[in-house]
Amino acid sequence: MSNSLERFLRDHCNLIDWSPSSEQLSKIEKEINDALIQEKSLTKSECQHIVVKHCGSTRMFVTRGVDNSDLNTLLALALSAVNEEE
């Protein structure tokens, strides 16, 4: 199970250069199983948290974009105010 769990977590959590020990994988597996027994549905973020909790600092890549709509609105308002002053 360890190799398949490691591969699943690496893919699902977007882990980079991750080499967990068998003890770390066992702890991660136990925590995930405990959550599933309690009928909890784990998100990607929750799985990443479990990995970091047991492995310490871990590199991950982000695949979602950042929502800049508030910043874009603020910038448009600031530019509008500047243009009105001129």
N, C-alpha and C positions, 0 to 999 in steps of 0.2 A: 504494500500500500504506500510506503514512503516515497518511492520513485514516482508513482502516479500522482500522489498528493503534491509532491514538489513541482511536478510539471504543470498540474492544474493551477496551483497557486501562482507559479511564475507567469502563466498565460493570463489567468483571470485578474490578477492584481497588478499586472504590468511591471513585474520586478526585473531589475537590471543587475547583472553580476551578483546574483544571489546564491550563496553556497551554505545552506543551513546544515547544522549537525543533525545526526539522527535523534538526539535528545530534544533539540528545538522542534523538529518535525513532529515528534511524539506529543509534545506539549501543545503545539498548534492543532494537531489532529484531535486531541482530547477536548480542547476548548470548542472547536467546531462541532464535534459530536455532542457535547453537552448542550450547546445552543439548539441543535437539531432535535435532540430528545425533548427539549422544552418547546418544540414546535415553533422556534424562531426562524425567520427568514433572514439570512445574512446578506447585506448589500456588499458591493465591491469595497466600499470605504470601510465597512466593519471588518471585512477579511483583511484588508491592508493594516488596520489597527491591530488585529490579532498577531499578524506577522511581525510588526514593529515591536509589539509588546514582548514577544519571545526572542526576537533576534536583534533587537536594538536598531540603530540607524540603518535603514535599508533604502537603496535607490530605486525609484519608480519613475516611469515616464507617464506624462499626462496626455490623454488623447482628446480631451474636450476643450473647446474654446472658452475664452473668458468673455463674460457679458459686460461689454463696455457701454451699454446704452445710457446709463446714468452719467457717465463721464462725457459721452458725446453730447448729451443734452446740456450739461453744464458748460461745456466748451461753446456750444452754439449760443447759449444765453450770454456768455461773456463776450463773444465776438459781436453779438447784436448790440450789447451795451456800448462797446467801444465804437462801433459804427455810428450809433446815435449821437455820441459825443462829438464826432467829427463833423 
